[in-house]
Amino acid sequence: KYYGISQINTYELRQDNGEAIVMLHLSSPESGRFDGMVGLQQDPQTQEFLVTGYLNLFLPNMFGSLKQLGIDWKKLRRDTQNLEANFKYPAFLNSKLELDMNFHLFKQDSLFLNRSMQAVLYQPFRSGLSVGLGLTLERTGLLNYISYDQGQLENIDSKVTYLNLLAYYESEQSGFRMGIDMGKKNILENNSVSVLTYDSYPKQFYQFKLHGMFHYKNKIKGNWYWVQKYSAGMYFSEFQFDNDRFRPGGVNSLRGYLDREFFADQFLVMQSEFRYYSTKSTYFNFFYDAGILTRIETSNKLMGFGLGMNVETGKKGWLQCYVALGKREKNKIDISQTLVHVGYVAKF
């Protein structure tokens, strides 16, 4: 299988004017997708209801060339938004390499703005494994600044160039992604911050990130399936800032919480899900997520659970609905913090 195309029948060998011609019977590339989801949750501080959501566009076969384009936009909170764009170029310059380019823009309330650009060259293998080497340019800028009691900044203006070592594998039943990011951070002074504050920091220092994800799907009995996913990350630096930390939380990482709700230097999240399929694409599920997050020598144990469904509405779409509730360590379950997500996926 190659970018959604697979051989669906045995090949034919024909002769034409003394030349041998191999005829392959291939499936069509997967369809494009456009989907959106709306979430509703009560703000624990203001008690007002927050409306969140996302829009996602995926084009797997641009201009019939198998080039892929993906755009993902999310409104996470009132003044927090996230934009990601991805472009894949298989058989780059008629080679066996795959070019993967990514752009990321993230605005956290009125605190900071992160921008990054990444280019990765992957070497695919027949086993389905791909190994890549990449470069990431990242720039963070303060919109407002907050300091700890000891005067250290919580966020900081900086630019970083990362060297990325990456690998991934995907099949119908399982897959994984893992990476190592190594970079040198350059501190940039902000006119809104006292010059004396920067005396506590070197102009440059190294930082490293390890991150990975593993998932698999097993058939239990009949139409029942068990889907399991693990994700983890570790961030090492002489000085650590919130605009560099991992951001777990949300539908894809820790259900029952807002997307990117938490800041973590290290995290480990487990997601367990039981699905009952009534058709090939329609299923009902219940799930349980658990995570351990560490930030500035303090750790939090979190859990989330809920119900959901993915209902096929024809050959061109699915209706999705999830209801999830999170519980923090030592806190009682608060029904008013229930998260409801409703979305629709359209194929074209």
N, C-alpha and C positions, 0 to 999 in steps of 0.2 A: 504494500500500500504506500502510495507516494502523494502527499498533500491531498488526501481525500480521493485519489484515483487508485483503483485496484483492477487487476485482471479478473474478468468475470467468466471467461471461457478459455478453452485451450487455444493456443495460437494456430494459425494456418500458414502453410508454406506454399507459395505459388511461384510459377515461373513465367516470365514475360521477356521475350526476345533474348532468351539465353541467360537472363538474370534471375536470381532467387530473391523473392520478396517475402518478408515475414509480416503477416497480418495479425495484429493484436486486437482483442476484444476488451475494451476498457470501459469501466463505469464512468459516469459523469462526475465532475468535481462537486463537492458539497455545496449546498445553496448558501446564498448570503443571508445574513440575519440582521434584524433590527428589533431591539427590545427595550423596554422601559419598565421601571418599577417605582412605586410610590410607597413610602413608609410613614407611619404615624406613631409618635411617642410623646409622653408628657415630660416636659422639662422639669427635673427634680428641684431646680432653684426657683424658677418663676411660676411653676405649676401650669404654664401654658403648653398647648399642644404644638409640637414641632413637626413640620412636614418635610420629609427628606425624600430623596429619590435618585435615580440614575437613568441615563440613556446610553445605549451601546449600539454601535454599528460595526458589522464585520463583513468584509468583502473578500472571499477566499480565492477568487479567480478573476482578478482585474484584467480587462481587455483580452480575456482568453489566454493569459500568459502564466497563470498559476501564482502570480504575485499576490500577496495578501496585505490588506489594510484593515486595521482595527482602531476604532476611536471610542473611548469610554469617558463619560462625564458624570460626576456625582456631586450632589449637594448634600453634604454630610450634616451640617448644622446651619444656623441662621446666616452666619458670615463665613462659613468654611466650605470650600469647593475643591474638587480634585479633577484634573484632566490628564488623560493618558492617551498617547497615540503610538501605534506600532506598525511597522512596514517590514515585510519579509520578501526577500528576493532570492528564490531558489536558483540553483545552477548559475551562481553569480559569475558574469563574464564568461559563460560557457564552461565553467569549472565545476567541480564536485562540491564546492563550498556554498553555504547559505549565508546571505547577509541579513542581519536582523538589526533594525534601527528603532530606537525608542525615544520618545519625548515625554517628559513628565512635568506638570505644573501643579503645585499644591499651595493653597492659601489657608492658613490657620487663623481664623477669626481676624482680629486686627493686630496680631502679634508678629507673624513672619510670612515670607513668601519664598518657596523653594522652586528652583528650576533645574532640570537636568536633561542632558542629551547623551545617548549611549549608542555605540556601534559595536556589533559583535559579529565575528566570522565563525560559523559553525562548520565542523566536519562531520557529516552524517555517516553512520556505519549501517551495514545491512541488518544488524541485530535490532535496529530501531534506536540505538544510542547515538546522541549527538554531543560532541565536545567542542567548546568554543573559547575563544580569546577575544576580550573586548576592552574598550576604553570608554569611561564615563566622565563627562565634564559636569560638575554640579556647582550651583551658585545659590547661596541663601542670603536673604536680606531682611533686616528688621523693619517691621512696620511700627512697632512699639517695643519697649524693652521692660523686662522684669528681672529683678536680681534676688538672689537668696539672702537670708539674714546676714551671712558672712560677706556679702558684697559681690559674690560671683554671679555672672550673668546666666540666666536660664536659657536664653537664645543668643546667637551671635551672628554677625555678618561674616561670611567666609566664602572661599572658593576652594574646591577640591578636585583633583584629577585622580580617578581610580583606575587601576588595572584590574580587570575582571577575568577570573577563571571560572567557567560555567559548564554545566553538563545537564542534559535532560533525556528522559526516555518516556514514551507514551505508547500504550496499547489499549485495547478495548477493556481489559480487566485491571490494569495497574499502570502506575507511572511515578516518576519522581523528577524533581528539579533540585539542583544544589549549586552553590556558588561561593566564591571567596573574593572579596573586594579589598584591595590594598591601595591606600592613597595617602597623600600629604596634604594636610589642611593648611591654608594660608588665611590668617586672621585679617579682616578688613575693618578699619576703624570707622565708626559711625559718629557723625557730628552731634547726634542727640545724646551720646554717652560720654561721660567724663573721661578725659584722656588718662587720668590716674587709674581708672578701672582696668585699662589694658595693661598696666604694669604687672598684673598678676598672671598674664598669659604670654607664652613665647609667640613669636611671629609665625612660626611654622612648627608643626608636629605631625607624626604619623598616626593613622588610625586604620583599623581593620574591621571587617564585618564577615561573619559566616552565616549563611542562611540556607534553608532546605525545606523541602516538602515531599511527602510520600503518601500515595493513596492507592487503594485497591477495592475491588468489588467482588463479592462472593455470593453464589447462589446458596441459600439455606435449604429450602424445600418448596416445591411447587412454584408459586409466583412471588415468594418472599426472597429478598436479597438484603445483604448486609454491606454497607458502604463505610469504609473507614479512611480517615485522613489524619496525618500528623504534620505539623509545621513547627519550625523552630528557628531561632536566630540568636546570635551573640555579637555584641558591639564592644570593641576594645579601643580605648583612647585614653591618653593622659588626662584630657579634659573632655567632659561629656556634656552635650547640649541637647535640648529638646528637639531642635530642628534637624538633628542627626539620628534620633532614636527610631526604633521600629515602632510601627503603629498598628498593633493588632486590634481586632474588634470588627464586628459586622457580619453580614450574611455569608461571606466567603472565608471567615477566619474564626469568629467567636460569636455565634448567634445569641440573640437576646440583648445585644449591646449595639450602640451606634457604630457605623463604620469609622475606623481609625480613632476610636474613643480613647485609647490608652497610649502612654509613652513607656517604652521598655528598653532597657539595655540588654536583657536576655529574656527570652520567652519560650515556652513549650505549650502547644495547644493540641488537644486531641478532639476529633469530631467523629462521633458514631451516629449512624443513621440506619434505620430499618425501613425498607421500602416494600410495598405490595403493588405489583404491576397488574393492572386489569387489561391493558393492551401493551404493545411494544413501547409506546411513548407516554402512556398515562400511568401515573403511580401516585399513591398516597404514602406519606412517611411520618414517622416520629423520630426525634433526634435528641441527643444529649451531647453537649460540648463541655470541656473542662480545660482550664489553662492555669499556668503558673507564670506570673510576670514579675520581673525584678527591675527596680529603678532606684538608683542612689542608695544601695544597700538595704532597701526595703522591698518586700515581696508581697504579692497579692495572689490569693487563690480564688479563681472565678469559675462559675459554671453557668450554663444556659441550657434550656430545654424547650421543646415545643412540638408543634404539628405543622404539616404542610401538604401541599398537593401540586402536581404538575399534570394538567389535563389537556390532551390534544383536542383542538377545536376544528380539526380538518387537516388537510395535507399541508397547509401553509402557516400553522401557528400553534402555540401553546398558551394556556392561561396558568399563571403561577400564583400561589398564595401561601404565605407563611405567617404563623403566629408564634412568637418566641418570648421567653421571659428569662432574665438574667438574675443571678443571685451572687452577691459578693460574700467573701469570707466573714463570718460572725454577724452578718446582717440577715434579717428576716426577709422572706419573700414579699415583695411589694407588687400587688396585682396592677396598681396604677402605672407601673413601669413596663407594662406589656408592649411589645413591638409588633406591629402589623405591617406586612409587606404584601402588596398586590401588584402583579406585573403581567406583561404580555410579550411573547416572543413571536415575531413575524418572519417567515422565510420568503425569499424571493429569488 
